[in-house]
Every structure is written in structure tokens, then in C-alpha cells.
Amino acid sequence: MSSTPKDAPETAEPPKANEADSEPWSDVKRRKFETKSKSEFYDPCQEAAQASYRCLFRNGGDKNMCGDYFQAYRDCKQAWTEKRRKEGRGWF
């Protein structure tokens, strides 16, 4: 039995900011967010969050090894909130 998750990538490289799926507020993600039920949680930056968790798991909880992953998540969240603000829509 292995101690690493099955879906964890073998590379230790953080996600690139210019990848097609890294757009935090694309039309597809906007539709998912707007059509979800009120009790459902949706995070357009979930991929970046999962990558940071996988990094922590791979490195035994050493946060110093995963700084790039944490920054990618923060950048995604910041871009998402800025786009939501520019659209003039509320959170609920």
C-alpha cells in the first residue's frame, strides 16, 4: 500500500499561470457558480488548492517546500475576487 494519493502527479512543479484551465473565472466556471444551489460550495481555484495539499502530503507537511503552490492559489483567489468585483455582482 502506497502512502501517496493515486491522483498525485509525479512532478513537483507548481501549475503555470498561463495554462488554459488556470483561468479562475472563465465562462464555464461562471456558469457553474451561478447555477449551483445555495447550499453548495464552489471554488473556481479548487485545482490550485488540491495541488497545494498534494505538495504538503508529498513533503511531510513541510510548508517551506510548497510556497509556489500556495502562491498559485493566492493568485487564483485574488484574480477571481477582482473579476467578481469588476462584474459588480455580489457573493450571494
C-alpha positions, 0 to 999 in steps of 0.5 A, spaced: 500 500 500 502 506 497 502 512 502 501 517 496 494 519 493 493 515 486 491 522 483 498 525 485 502 527 479 509 525 479 512 532 478 513 537 483 512 543 479 507 548 481 501 549 475 503 555 470 499 561 470 498 561 463 495 554 462 488 554 459 484 551 465 488 556 470 483 561 468 479 562 475 473 565 472 472 563 465 465 562 462 464 555 464 466 556 471 461 562 471 456 558 469 457 553 474 457 558 480 451 561 478 447 555 477 449 551 483 444 551 489 445 555 495 447 550 499 453 548 495 460 550 495 464 552 489 471 554 488 473 556 481 481 555 484 479 548 487 485 545 482 490 550 485 488 548 492 488 540 491 495 541 488 497 545 494 495 539 499 498 534 494 505 538 495 504 538 503 502 530 503 508 529 498 513 533 503 511 531 510 507 537 511 513 541 510 510 548 508 517 551 506 517 546 500 510 548 497 510 556 497 509 556 489 503 552 490 500 556 495 502 562 491 498 559 485 492 559 489 493 566 492 493 568 485 487 564 483 483 567 489 485 574 488 484 574 480 477 571 481 475 576 487 477 582 482 473 579 476 467 578 481 468 585 483 469 588 476 462 584 474 459 588 480 455 582 482 455 580 489 457 573 493 450 571 494 
